[in-house]
Amino acid sequence: MTDVKCIVSIILPVYNAESWIESCIVSILEQSYNGPLELCVHNDSCTDSTIPKLLDFKSALSKKGVDLILTQNENGFPKGCGYAKNRAVESSRGLYLCFLDADDVMMANRIQMQLDAARHLPKNTLVGCQVVREPKESTVRYTKWINSMTNEQLFTQMYTSNGPTIVMPTWFCHRHVFDLVGGFVEGQSGTPEDYIFFLRFMKLGGKLHRVNEVLLNYRHHPQATTHSISEHTIWQLRLKAVEKHVLTKWKTFTIWNAGKQGRKFYRDISDENKLKVSCFCDVDKKKINNGIYIHELSPKKNKPRVPIVHFSVAPKPFVICVKLGLTNGQFEDNLASLNLVEGEDYVVFS
């Protein structure tokens, strides 16, 4: 990149998005921001009418002052989201990058509000926003999580199964963020390129900020690429991250949940970290009365034995292996009763 001609580059990877591309492009045309824009699209070997539909908007985009830059994969088969995003960014010239998925719709003030925020923040800041889901009844707990985290929780809740606390379709950042990380990993379907990027970014001292306005219609549908990513893949990524960035700082800790999720966490952490586990804690009387968890799958002759106690007497810090929002507030009330500080006294891993 030798010439920064425009302030904002919209990064749009596309693959067989004919059902949504028109509403996506209309949302670009309806942006209230009147500064220079460019739309950088990478065609990852679409086999449907996505590209013809996109090109139908070329004149309208030009009238709006949006330069359309279209690149395409010449190999005839898709190379994945990470590859497509990297190629789109490489073709861009903007100082700021606005990431957009072809199945999503921006609110009219998205670019203006996120740009205003980014300009007043350090250039190593990833800026997000609140979202509304379509259909509205889909992923209610996930949507609430996206929209309601505190500024501190954007950093402390990055190890949950939800993935990045600033969700990918809302990303807006200075080009420095992309250059700092070195782009996205380029894998085939099933590669969580956004979460890998996010974890690398945070490791490099990245900062996070969410604009507390709904600026994106975040569509949920069976064809979404997120459905191609296995739970096991995400589990391994976040397990490795929490071990490296949290457990290394703790001499001992308690696993909150003596059930399936907590036991799996114990089994999968390193032998070094297993030795740090003081106990499991729970509210289930049967588990507590049982009093002990025996790691039967251990290859050791003397199987590791871990006490199970009531949460109220368990020593901090805690690794929380309980899903949030599933107990009608009971778990959250129990946690609050201990007057703990998130990120210091406990980390959420659920």
Beta strands, then each sheet from edge to edge (+ up, - down):
strand 1: 8-14
strand 2: 37-43
strand 3: 66-72
strand 4: 96-99
strand 5: 105-106
strand 6: 125-134
strand 7: 172-174
strand 8: 207-219
strand 9: 253-256
strand 10: 277-282
strand 11: 292-294
strand 12: 305-310
strand 13: 318-320
strand 14: 346-348
sheet 1: 3+ 2+ 1+ 4+ 7- 6+ 8+ 5-
sheet 2: 11+ 12- 10- 9- 13- 14-
end
